[in-house]
Amino acid sequence: MKLARDEVRHVATLARLELSPEEEELFAAQLSDILEYINQLNELDTDSIEPTSHAVDLMNVFREDEISQKFDPGIWKLNAPSEDHGHFRVPKIIESEG
């Protein structure tokens, strides 16, 4: 399928691109080559090929969720400047006007 420069200009307008006449000619040739290749692919008999979403088999790599104790609750308090009822106590950073 051969694209005309008018069609390339129309697509460029839709994409909000400004193309020089040389670019229009270049892109017309390149896009025509791409469409020609797609037409070749469309001629292939793919009726016996099962559709796939990936070219290779993939496995889920996520691990199972497991509840575990990551640290001793008493140890984190050693690094805290201040603690209040099991929570870090930090200085107030938001001040109200008034």
Secondary structure, DSSP 8 states (H G I E B T S, - for coil): ----HHHHHHHHHHTT----HHHHHHHHHHHHHHHHHHHHHHTS--TTS---SSSS--------------S-HHHHHHH-S-EETTEE----------
